[in-house]
């Protein structure tokens, strides 16, 4: 097949392209120019000019064509603006999910059609299963074999059409196997350190990034209050805080405080104990049922509210307004409004949405 591979310059997407080429496919690489490095302290981030050059070098090494697409305007509108607006509103966004929803797979499929490619591929650690029999045509998104690197959480926003056109060559591999393949193939990205930062922020502070990219006047100091409503400190602007945060509160106390709520209407940060940050129930909106029809009855699933947590048992119940209510069996640490809740049945991603 002719396959178009998203290449960020990292080891994962490089090995994905290499493996597909080795399997005999007609492979092409595509890098996105998402964001220039104005204000970044570290330019060695996903889809920077430097990493696009690495992707080009890898493509040359394995003997495939390479293309670059400038999506900076769309990325700014759908990812960076939403990122800034969310923090200003007291929410905690996930820019990787926004990028997958509005940028990556949409533009990959467009370019694939332009180049006559039958499939697209990425270096995500996830798997796709095509169902036979009674549910013929249904495609399942599944966890990657390497549970430490599994990225199915950030992919729940994909559609059935996107899944039908996508390959995940690393889904059956462990991360150490990927690096070993890259070393043996002599790929330039083999020893490149893995970035844990937001691609357009780099190693800087996201609060500073927000100030540089919006009107800083919207960030006003305000009161930090305890659960009784008593003022016990002052915050520097709600955009600098997220649910579950402990550091940076600057409240003199013999016991630690955690952010348990953010009220943008009154410009208040509410703090409490660690136990106060645990939650058992919350609503989820903007749902995408990737592997099933929208539910009409309560459904027992496992739910993950952060990419780094293990999914935990919960009941998901439909509400009259098209949202669902999630109720964990046991309270879980700091689900944050704006983050995503993703529902699993074993290794299968059923769907997910935005925590309200």
VOTOR-678207 format. One record per residue (C-alpha): residue number from 0; residue in three letters; z, y, x. Coordinates in steps of 0.5 Angstrom, whole numbers, plus 2048, in hexadecimal, padded with zeros to 3 digits. Layout:
> resi/resn/c3/c2/c1
> NUM/ala/Z/Y/X
...
***
This chain:
> resi/resn/c3/c2/c1
> 0/unk/800/800/800
> 1/unk/7FF/807/802
> 2/unk/807/80A/802
> 3/unk/809/811/803
> 4/unk/810/811/807
> 5/unk/815/817/807
> 6/unk/816/818/80E
> 7/unk/81C/81D/810
> 8/unk/81C/81C/817
> 9/unk/822/817/816
> 10/unk/823/810/818
> 11/unk/823/80D/811
> 12/unk/81C/810/80F
> 13/unk/819/80F/816
> 14/unk/81B/808/815
> 15/unk/819/807/80E
> 16/unk/812/80A/810
> 17/unk/812/805/816
> 18/unk/813/7FF/812
> 19/unk/80E/800/80D
> 20/unk/809/801/812
> 21/unk/80B/7FB/815
> 22/unk/80A/7F7/80F
> 23/unk/803/7F9/80F
> 24/unk/803/7FF/80A
> 25/unk/7FF/805/80B
> 26/unk/805/80A/80C
> 27/unk/805/812/80C
> 28/unk/80B/816/80D
> 29/unk/80D/81C/80A
> 30/unk/812/821/80C
> 31/unk/815/827/807
> 32/unk/816/82E/80A
> 33/unk/81C/82F/806
> 34/unk/820/835/809
> 35/unk/81F/839/80F
> 36/unk/825/83A/814
> 37/unk/827/841/812
> 38/unk/82E/842/813
> 39/unk/82F/83A/815
> 40/unk/834/839/81B
> 41/unk/830/832/81C
> 42/unk/829/831/81B
> 43/unk/829/829/81C
> 44/unk/82A/828/815
> 45/unk/825/824/810
> 46/unk/81E/827/80F
> 47/unk/81F/82D/814
> 48/unk/819/82F/818
> 49/unk/81C/82B/81E
> 50/unk/81D/825/81A
> 51/unk/816/825/817
> 52/unk/814/825/81E
> 53/unk/817/81F/81F
> 54/unk/814/81C/819
> 55/unk/80D/81E/81C
> 56/unk/80F/81B/822
> 57/unk/811/814/81F
> 58/unk/80B/814/81B
> 59/unk/807/815/821
> 60/unk/80B/80F/824
> 61/unk/80A/80A/81F
> 62/unk/802/80C/81E
> 63/unk/803/810/817
> 64/unk/800/816/814
> 65/unk/806/81C/813
> 66/unk/806/821/80E
> 67/unk/80A/827/80C
> 68/unk/80B/82A/806
> 69/unk/80F/831/805
> 70/unk/813/831/7FF
> 71/unk/818/836/801
> 72/unk/817/83B/7FB
> 73/unk/818/835/7F6
> 74/unk/81E/832/7FA
> 75/unk/822/839/7FA
> 76/unk/821/83A/7F2
> 77/unk/823/833/7F1
> 78/unk/828/831/7F6
> 79/unk/82B/837/7FA
> 80/unk/82B/83C/7F4
> 81/unk/82F/836/7F0
> 82/unk/833/834/7F6
> 83/unk/836/83C/7F6
> 84/unk/836/83D/7EF
> 85/unk/83A/836/7EE
> 86/unk/83F/838/7F3
> 87/unk/840/83F/7F0
> 88/unk/841/83C/7E9
> 89/unk/847/838/7EC
> 90/unk/842/831/7EC
> 91/unk/841/82D/7F2
> 92/unk/83A/82B/7F2
> 93/unk/836/825/7F6
> 94/unk/830/828/7F9
> 95/unk/82D/821/7FB
> 96/unk/82D/81F/7F4
> 97/unk/82A/826/7F2
> 98/unk/824/825/7F8
> 99/unk/823/81E/7F5
> 100/unk/822/820/7EE
> 101/unk/81E/827/7EF
> 102/unk/81B/826/7F6
> 103/unk/81A/81F/7FA
> 104/unk/817/81A/7F5
> 105/unk/813/81F/7F1
> 106/unk/80F/822/7F7
> 107/unk/80F/81B/7FA
> 108/unk/80B/819/7F4
> 109/unk/807/81F/7F4
> 110/unk/805/81E/7FB
> 111/unk/804/817/7FA
> 112/unk/7FF/818/7F4
> 113/unk/7FB/81D/7F8
> 114/unk/7FA/818/7FE
> 115/unk/7F9/812/7FA
> 116/unk/7FF/80E/7FC
> 117/unk/802/809/7F7
> 118/unk/809/809/7F9
> 119/unk/80E/80E/7FC
> 120/unk/814/80C/800
> 121/unk/81A/80F/803
> 122/unk/820/80D/808
> 123/unk/825/80C/803
> 124/unk/82A/806/803
> 125/unk/829/804/7FC
> 126/unk/825/7FE/7F9
> 127/unk/820/7FE/7F3
> 128/unk/81F/7F8/7EF
> 129/unk/819/7F7/7EA
> 130/unk/81C/7F3/7E4
> 131/unk/817/7ED/7E1
> 132/unk/818/7EA/7DA
> 133/unk/81A/7ED/7D4
> 134/unk/81C/7F4/7D7
> 135/unk/815/7F4/7DB
> 136/unk/813/7FA/7DE
> 137/unk/81A/7FD/7DE
> 138/unk/81C/7FE/7E6
> 139/unk/823/7FE/7E8
> 140/unk/826/803/7EE
> 141/unk/82B/7FF/7F2
> 142/unk/830/800/7F7
> 143/unk/82E/7FF/7FE
> 144/unk/831/7F9/802
> 145/unk/834/7FD/807
> 146/unk/83A/800/802
> 147/unk/83D/805/807
> 148/unk/836/808/807
> 149/unk/834/807/800
> 150/unk/830/80D/7FD
> 151/unk/82F/80B/7F6
> 152/unk/834/810/7F4
> 153/unk/82F/816/7F6
> 154/unk/829/812/7F3
> 155/unk/82C/811/7EB
> 156/unk/827/817/7E9
> 157/unk/821/813/7EB
> 158/unk/81C/812/7E5
> 159/unk/819/80B/7E3
> 160/unk/812/80E/7E5
> 161/unk/815/810/7EC
> 162/unk/819/809/7ED
> 163/unk/812/806/7EB
> 164/unk/80F/809/7F1
> 165/unk/814/809/7F6
> 166/unk/816/804/7FC
> 167/unk/81D/804/800
> 168/unk/81B/800/806
> 169/unk/822/801/809
> 170/unk/826/7FE/802
> 171/unk/827/7F7/805
> 172/unk/829/7FA/80C
> 173/unk/830/7FC/80F
> 174/unk/830/803/813
> 175/unk/831/7FF/81A
> 176/unk/82B/7FB/819
> 177/unk/827/801/817
> 178/unk/829/805/81E
> 179/unk/827/7FE/821
> 180/unk/820/7FE/81F
> 181/unk/81F/805/820
> 182/unk/821/804/828
> 183/unk/81D/7FE/828
> 184/unk/817/802/826
> 185/unk/818/808/82A
> 186/unk/819/80D/825
> 187/unk/81B/814/827
> 188/unk/820/814/821
> 189/unk/824/80E/823
> 190/unk/82A/811/826
> 191/unk/82A/817/822
> 192/unk/831/819/81F
> 193/unk/831/818/818
> 194/unk/833/81F/815
> 195/unk/838/81F/810
> 196/unk/837/826/80E
> 197/unk/833/829/808
> 198/unk/82C/82A/80B
> 199/unk/82C/832/809
> 200/unk/833/833/80C
> 201/unk/833/82F/812
> 202/unk/83A/830/816
> 203/unk/83C/836/813
> 204/unk/840/838/80D
> 205/unk/83D/837/806
> 206/unk/841/83D/804
> 207/unk/83E/841/809
> 208/unk/837/83F/807
> 209/unk/839/841/800
> 210/unk/83B/848/802
> 211/unk/834/849/806
> 212/unk/830/846/800
> 213/unk/833/84A/7FA
> 214/unk/836/850/7F9
> 215/unk/83D/850/7FC
> 216/unk/840/854/7F7
> 217/unk/840/84E/7F2
> 218/unk/846/84B/7F6
> 219/unk/84C/84F/7F4
> 220/unk/853/84D/7F7
> 221/unk/858/84A/7F1
> 222/unk/85E/847/7F0
> 223/unk/860/840/7F2
> 224/unk/865/83D/7EC
> 225/unk/869/837/7EB
> 226/unk/869/833/7E5
> 227/unk/86E/837/7E2
> 228/unk/869/83D/7E3
> 229/unk/86E/840/7E8
> 230/unk/86A/844/7EE
> 231/unk/86B/841/7F4
> 232/unk/866/843/7F9
> 233/unk/85F/847/7F9
> 234/unk/858/844/7FA
> 235/unk/852/847/7FD
> 236/unk/84D/845/7F8
> 237/unk/84C/83F/7F3
> 238/unk/846/83D/7F7
> 239/unk/84A/83B/7FD
> 240/unk/84E/836/7F9
> 241/unk/84D/82F/7F6
> 242/unk/851/82A/7F2
> 243/unk/855/826/7F6
> 244/unk/855/82B/7FC
> 245/unk/85C/82C/800
> 246/unk/85A/830/807
> 247/unk/859/837/806
> 248/unk/85E/839/801
> 249/unk/863/83C/805
> 250/unk/869/83B/801
> 251/unk/86F/83A/804
> 252/unk/872/834/802
> 253/unk/876/82E/804
> 254/unk/872/829/800
> 255/unk/86A/82A/800
> 256/unk/866/82D/7FA
> 257/unk/85F/82B/7F8
> 258/unk/85A/82E/7F3
> 259/unk/85A/82B/7ED
> 260/unk/856/830/7E9
> 261/unk/852/836/7E9
> 262/unk/851/83B/7E4
> 263/unk/84B/840/7E5
> 264/unk/84D/844/7DF
> 265/unk/854/846/7E1
> 266/unk/852/846/7E9
> 267/unk/858/841/7EA
> 268/unk/859/83B/7EE
> 269/unk/85E/836/7EB
> 270/unk/861/832/7F0
> 271/unk/866/82C/7EF
> 272/unk/869/825/7F3
> 273/unk/864/820/7F5
> 274/unk/866/81C/7EF
> 275/unk/863/822/7EB
> 276/unk/85C/822/7EE
> 277/unk/85C/81B/7EB
> 278/unk/858/81A/7E5
> 279/unk/856/814/7E0
> 280/unk/851/817/7DB
> 281/unk/84C/81D/7DB
> 282/unk/845/81E/7D8
> 283/unk/83E/81D/7DB
> 284/unk/838/821/7D9
> 285/unk/831/821/7DB
> 286/unk/830/81A/7DB
> 287/unk/82B/815/7DE
> 288/unk/82B/80E/7DB
> 289/unk/826/80B/7E1
> 290/unk/827/804/7DF
> 291/unk/829/804/7D8
> 292/unk/828/808/7D1
> 293/unk/82D/80D/7D0
> 294/unk/833/809/7CD
> 295/unk/836/809/7C6
> 296/unk/83C/805/7C7
> 297/unk/842/806/7CC
> 298/unk/840/802/7D3
> 299/unk/844/7FF/7D8
> 300/unk/841/801/7DF
> 301/unk/843/803/7E6
> 302/unk/843/80A/7E7
> 303/unk/842/80E/7EE
> 304/unk/844/816/7EE
> 305/unk/842/817/7F5
> 306/unk/83D/814/7FA
> 307/unk/843/812/7FF
> 308/unk/847/80E/7FA
> 309/unk/847/807/7F7
> 310/unk/845/807/7F0
> 311/unk/84B/805/7EB
> 312/unk/84C/802/7E4
> 313/unk/84B/806/7DE
> 314/unk/849/807/7D7
> 315/unk/843/80B/7D6
> 316/unk/843/80E/7CE
> 317/unk/83D/812/7CB
> 318/unk/83F/818/7C8
> 319/unk/83B/81C/7C2
> 320/unk/838/821/7C6
> 321/unk/834/81D/7CB
> 322/unk/83A/81D/7D0
> 323/unk/83E/817/7D2
> 324/unk/846/816/7D3
> 325/unk/848/812/7D9
> 326/unk/84F/80F/7D9
> 327/unk/851/80C/7E0
> 328/unk/856/806/7DF
> 329/unk/85A/809/7E4
> 330/unk/85A/811/7E6
> 331/unk/855/812/7EC
> 332/unk/855/818/7F1
> 333/unk/853/81F/7EF
> 334/unk/84C/81E/7EB
> 335/unk/849/825/7EC
> 336/unk/845/829/7E7
> 337/unk/83E/829/7EA
> 338/unk/83E/823/7ED
> 339/unk/83B/81C/7EB
> 340/unk/83E/816/7E7
> 341/unk/839/810/7E8
> 342/unk/83A/80A/7E4
> 343/unk/839/803/7E7
> 344/unk/839/7FC/7E5
> 345/unk/83A/7F8/7EB
> 346/unk/835/7FA/7F0
> 347/unk/830/7FD/7EA
> 348/unk/830/805/7E9
> 349/unk/831/805/7E1
> 350/unk/830/80D/7E1
> 351/unk/834/813/7E3
> 352/unk/835/81A/7E1
> 353/unk/839/821/7E3
> 354/unk/841/821/7E2
> 355/unk/842/827/7DE
***
